[in-house]
Amino acid sequence: MLSQVKQAVAILKHGGVVAYPTDTIYGLGAVMNDQTAVQRIFEIKDRPKGMALPLLLSDVSQISLVSKNVPHAAALLAAAFFPGALTIILEKSPAVPDI
């Protein structure tokens, strides 16, 4: 398993797209700041350009890096349930590319 994780990290660092298991489906992932890789996800999935992609975070502290105007209730929910199968929809910060 560790070698697969290392391989995925190497692919991501070189602008690639990886498939990864979630609790219900397989997802496609790329580094959010790599516009070419993110564009590739839209192409692979034939996803409409106006349909945003989710950001998966490894730690609650990352919320403030990728979103702004985080309601107190959202912060409490994240602290209680992350990591876990909880989706919170928030306004993106300027650090998140428009794509």
N, C-alpha and C positions, 0 to 999 in steps of 0.2 A: 504493500500500500504506500509506504513512504517513497519508494522509487517512482510511483505514479504521480504523487504529489509534486515531487521534484521535477519530473518531466513536464507537468502542467505549468508549473511556475516558469520554467525555462521557455516554454511556448509563449506564455503571456508576456514575458520580458522581451521577446523578440517580435512582438506585434501580432501574435497569433490568436486564434479563437479556440477555446476548449469546451468540451462537453463534461458536465459534472452531474452526479445524482443529487436530487433533493428528496424530501420526504414523500413526494407524490409523483414527480416527473424527472426527466433529465433537463437540465438547463444549458444554455450556451453562455459563455462568459468571455469577457475581454477586459483589458485595462480601460477604465472610463476615460482617461485622458488621451487615449490613442484613437483618434477619429477614424482612421482607416480600418482598424479592427472592429470598432463599434459599427461602422457602416457595413462591414462584412456580416455581422450578425443580422442586420436588417435584410441583407440580400439572401442569406441562407434561409431565414425564416419566411421570406417574402412578406415581411411585416410592413404595414403602412408607415410612412415617414412620420406622421403626426402622432403615432402611438408610442409613448415613452417606454423605455426599458427600465426595469427595476434595478436599483443598486443594492447589492448585498454587502452588509457591513460585518466586520469580524468583531467589533467591539462597540458598545453603546457610546463611547466617547467620540466616535466618528460621526455621529449625527450632526454635531455642530460644524463639522467640516463640509458636509454636503447639503445641508439645509439651513434655512433661515426662518425666523419667526416660529420656532418650535413651541407649540402650546405645552403648558405644564403637564397636562394630562398625557400627552404623547411621551414626554420624558419619563413620567412615572410608569407608563405601560412598557416602554422599552427597558427600563431598569428591572422591571419585574419579570418580563418574559423573554428577553434576548439572552443568549441566542435561542432561537426557537421559531416556530411556525407562526409568526405574527407579522402582518404587513401593516405599515403605517405610511400613509400618503402625506407628504409634506412639500412645501415650497422649496425648490432647489436654490442653492446658493450660487453666487457667481463662479465658484470653483468648479461647478459641474458644467461641462460643455452643453451647448444647446441641442446637439444631436441626441 
